[in-house]
């Protein structure tokens, strides 16, 4: 569930970033997907490392 939330946050951030740069709908979709995947990977990495080191 947490990864889905991070994906949505990243997707919104990416779409807004593309819109500010003047991108059309496909650019916004591509930025949204890329940022969503990046946010999920970062959240997953932090989660795994936190579990490995006993932080969570």
C-alpha positions as CSV (number, residue, x, y, z in Angstrom):
1,X,0.0,0.0,0.0
2,X,2.8,2.3,0.8
3,X,4.5,1.7,-2.5
4,X,1.2,2.6,-4.3
5,X,1.1,5.9,-2.4
6,X,4.7,6.7,-3.4
7,X,3.9,5.8,-7.0
8,X,1.0,8.2,-7.0
9,X,3.0,11.0,-5.4
10,X,5.8,10.5,-8.0
11,X,3.3,10.4,-10.9
12,X,1.6,13.7,-9.8
13,X,5.0,15.3,-9.3
14,X,6.2,14.1,-12.8
15,X,3.1,15.2,-14.6
16,X,3.2,18.7,-13.0
17,X,6.9,18.9,-13.9
18,X,6.2,18.1,-17.5
19,X,3.3,20.5,-17.7
20,X,5.5,23.4,-16.3
21,X,8.0,22.6,-19.1
22,X,5.3,22.9,-21.7
23,X,4.9,19.2,-22.5
24,X,1.9,17.8,-24.2
25,X,-0.2,14.9,-22.7
26,X,2.2,12.2,-23.8
27,X,5.1,14.0,-22.3
28,X,3.2,14.3,-19.0
29,X,2.3,10.6,-19.1
30,X,5.9,9.7,-19.7
31,X,7.2,11.9,-16.9
32,X,4.5,10.6,-14.6
33,X,5.5,7.0,-15.2
34,X,9.2,7.7,-14.9
35,X,8.8,9.7,-11.7
36,X,6.4,7.1,-10.2
37,X,8.8,4.3,-10.8
38,X,11.7,6.3,-9.4
39,X,9.7,7.1,-6.2
40,X,8.7,3.4,-5.8
41,X,12.3,2.3,-6.2
42,X,13.5,4.8,-3.6
43,X,10.8,3.9,-1.2
44,X,11.5,0.2,-1.6
45,X,15.2,0.7,-1.1
46,X,14.7,2.7,2.1
47,X,12.2,0.1,3.3
48,X,14.6,-2.8,2.7
49,X,17.6,-1.0,4.2
50,X,15.6,0.1,7.1
51,X,14.5,-3.5,7.8
52,X,18.0,-4.8,7.4
53,X,19.4,-2.4,9.9
54,X,16.5,-2.7,12.3
55,X,15.3,0.8,11.9
56,X,11.7,-0.1,11.1
